Amino acid sequence: GESVGLHLPTLSVQEGDNSIINCAYSNSASDYFIWYKQESGKGPQFIIDIRSNMDKRQGQRVTVLLNKTVKHLSLQIAATQPGDSAVYFCAERTSGTYKYIFGTGTRLKVLA
Amino acid sequence: EPEVTQTPSHQVTQMGQEVILRCVPISNHLYFYWYRQILGQKVEFLVSFYNNEISEKSEIFDDQFSVERPDGSNFTLKIRSTKLEDSAMYFCASSEGLAGIEQYFGPGTRLTVT
């Protein structure tokens, strides 16, 4: 169930290091953003979300940063663990709609 | 922990046949969604469903597709006259509410059209 296309960007990090995964979104009218994790053979799993009236939100080991000026979203994972290896997608929702637009995804590889 | 379930996990069908993909959303959720992911491509929104009707659909969701909540637990996606390009993973998702509420995804059904 993961995006395994040849063009999927890959980020390799050492176990214990911090990871930063970036996403550029397209619609300035988007008001809600989500980061998903997708492991091999599974559906997307919610990690963290952020509304457009915020620029930062923290969860357990994860932080999402939103820069509306340049339409950029990032996911920071602290102390990356082997279990974090997966494909990570951002998704945006246009204000007033029920529709989520997903990004292409980034493959995170955690090196032991 | 409650989860969204989908059946079958893999469906193989011949071109031109009809398929029904089944989903059981989380029981107290009110909003239901179908997405698809063609191999090597991004997850694409197909349709959202609330209060027994479609609330939004994408350009992909044409007359070939339909959704139904036949009873209090199941949510189905019917694809009529399947085409080779319908081969993909189909994910069902559900959420308690709409704005700012987490969508829970099922494990997906891999549809292969031959």
Contacts between the chains, C-beta under 8 A, distances in Angstrom:
chain1	res1	chain2	res2	distance
A	1	B	37	6.6
A	1	B	89	4.8
A	1	B	91	7.4
A	1	B	107	7.2
A	1	B	108	4.6
A	1	B	110	7.7
A	3	B	37	6.7
A	3	B	40	6.5
A	3	B	41	6.6
A	3	B	42	6.4
A	3	B	43	7.7
A	4	B	39	6.7
A	4	B	40	6.0
A	5	B	39	7.6
A	5	B	40	3.2
A	5	B	41	6.5
A	6	B	40	7.3
A	32	B	99	6.8
A	32	B	100	5.8
A	34	B	102	7.8
A	34	B	103	7.7
A	36	B	105	7.9
A	41	B	107	7.5
A	42	B	107	5.7
A	42	B	108	7.6
A	43	B	4	7.7
A	43	B	91	4.9
A	43	B	93	7.7
A	43	B	105	3.5
A	43	B	106	5.4
A	43	B	107	5.2
A	43	B	108	5.1
A	44	B	43	6.5
A	44	B	91	7.1
A	44	B	105	4.8
A	45	B	105	6.9
A	46	B	102	4.7
A	46	B	103	6.8
A	46	B	104	7.1
A	49	B	100	6.7
A	49	B	102	6.9
A	51	B	100	6.1
A	89	B	42	7.3
A	89	B	43	6.4
A	91	B	43	7.7
A	97	B	56	5.9
A	98	B	31	7.3
A	98	B	33	7.8
A	98	B	48	3.9
A	98	B	50	7.5
A	98	B	55	4.9
A	98	B	56	4.2
A	98	B	98	6.4
A	99	B	45	5.0
A	99	B	48	6.9
A	99	B	56	5.2
A	99	B	58	6.7
A	100	B	45	5.6
A	100	B	103	7.5
A	101	B	45	6.9
A	102	B	35	7.9
A	102	B	42	4.9
A	102	B	43	4.1
A	102	B	44	7.1
A	102	B	45	7.7
A	103	B	42	6.5
A	104	B	42	5.0
A	105	B	42	6.6
